[in-house]
Amino acid sequence: MKEYKVETLIYYSKLTTDKNHIAKDSKRDIQKKLDEYAKEGYKLASTDSTSFGLAVYIYLYFEKDV
């Protein structure tokens, strides 16, 4: 049997000349979540993302055997 968890990260677009600011910010936060869940025995099963207005939503789907 498997146990699943979903983590949602939200980033808002800012006025800046750096068009990659969301990618840079999210990379650090995603790695932190991967490390956090790996310590609990979870592995990343899937990802998804969507944008709505000025926000980008990143979904991380984790699973582990129980």
C-alpha positions in Angstrom: 0.0 0.0 0.0 1.2 3.5 -0.7 0.8 6.8 1.1 0.6 10.0 -0.9 1.1 13.7 -0.1 0.8 16.8 -2.2 2.8 20.0 -1.7 1.8 23.3 -3.3 4.2 26.1 -3.9 2.9 29.5 -5.1 5.0 32.2 -6.7 3.9 35.7 -7.8 5.3 37.5 -10.8 7.1 40.8 -9.9 8.2 43.8 -11.9 11.8 43.0 -12.6 14.2 42.9 -15.5 15.1 39.3 -14.5 12.6 37.2 -16.6 13.8 34.0 -14.7 13.1 35.2 -11.2 10.4 32.6 -10.5 12.6 29.8 -11.8 15.4 30.9 -9.5 13.3 31.3 -6.4 11.4 28.1 -7.0 14.5 26.0 -7.5 15.7 26.6 -3.9 12.3 26.0 -2.4 11.6 22.8 -4.4 15.0 21.4 -3.4 14.1 22.1 0.2 10.8 20.3 -0.1 12.5 17.3 -1.8 15.0 17.0 1.0 12.3 17.4 3.6 10.1 14.6 2.2 13.1 12.3 1.4 14.0 12.3 5.1 10.4 11.0 5.8 10.9 8.2 3.2 8.9 9.8 0.4 9.9 10.0 -3.2 8.8 12.4 -5.9 6.1 10.7 -8.0 5.0 13.5 -10.2 4.8 17.3 -10.7 2.5 19.7 -12.3 2.2 23.5 -12.6 -0.3 26.0 -13.7 -0.5 29.8 -13.9 -3.5 32.0 -12.9 -3.2 35.7 -13.1 0.2 36.8 -11.8 0.7 33.6 -9.8 2.4 30.3 -10.7 1.3 27.2 -8.8 3.7 24.3 -8.6 2.4 20.9 -7.3 4.7 18.2 -6.0 3.2 14.8 -5.6 5.1 12.4 -3.2 4.6 8.8 -2.4 6.0 6.2 -0.1 5.3 2.5 0.7 3.7 1.8 4.1 
